[in-house]
Amino acid sequence: MTRRTVSVAAISLALLAVLLLSGLAGKLDLTAGLSFLGTEEVQAFKAMFISLFLEAFPYLLLGAFVSSILQVLVKDEWIQRVIPRGPIGGMAAGSLLGLLLPICECGMVPVVRRLLRKGMPLHAGVAFLLAGPIVNPVVWSATWAAFRLYPAMVYARMGLALLVAFTISGLVYRFVRSNPLREAADDHEPLLAQGSSHAWRAGREQRARGGKLASILDHTANELVDTGKYLVLGIAVTAWIQATIPRAWLMDAGQEGWATYGMMLGLAYVSSLCSTSDAFVAASFAGVFPAGALLTFLVAGPMLDFKTTLLLLSGFRARFVLLLAGAVAVTVTGGAMLWAHWVFP
């Protein structure tokens, strides 16, 4: 059994234990002598953590699985031939690729990282990373359901997402010259080989006997180990923030004019909602925040929130992630302000 297999098993058992203990806490007296665990804030944290995890993990699993399929079944030459390398073609292909792959931001990072290693141009990968979680059919349908009485918000979300993705990917094409990926290898096998050459060779022989399906499952496990720990950490911090921020403070902040854009930008970052459900949360704020601020929330959150930042740091260099976060904040906020001034009544 390789160290990767042990890590996967340990993480799976830990997550299962968290879910089981959380479910039993309401039925058994597991907190005797620890009265603070029964406080309202702790209960809210527990409920928020489980909710966010159950919402995000399926998409991370889907992203890891798609990434593994790309690694095993799709040749590098095919990616390099199909994705245009020019600025306009690459940005368009990356932005619209989300229409074919309905993956939210939780599963986007492993897919984009795998595509970049297979030869996708960096600016096209960035366009896919930013636009994909918003323009895919699942998110479109969810946004329409939430704003069916205000369809202008649906089109504004999709339009601003594509505009921001084009703008930032263009900046990446113009100014980024070095490889932002943390690892240069195409997969994890060389890393395993450094730790235990015998285990690596045995694992490779076993996957060869199992065929492509075994290889896909093995790569999926590797991706989950690499990104899952960052997802759990991001969800824990996000749940704590959501459990401790008073709702009344949010309502008061919604009356501060232009400051509401920064408020909703920060709320989108720390709340770390899935792009398939954040539209319903935004709709609940329709009577509190102006339309432009809601648009900021709807576009900025799927592009870059707290848990996605940690996922990005697992595969990209910190400097690139920091610059990407700054570019998203500036372009989304500025674009939402202009959109509110020219489009929204």
Summary of the structure (lengths in Angstrom):
residues: 345
radius of gyration: 21.2
end to end distance: 62.3
largest distance: 67.0
contacts: 1152
relative contact order: 0.13
helix: 79%
strand: 1%
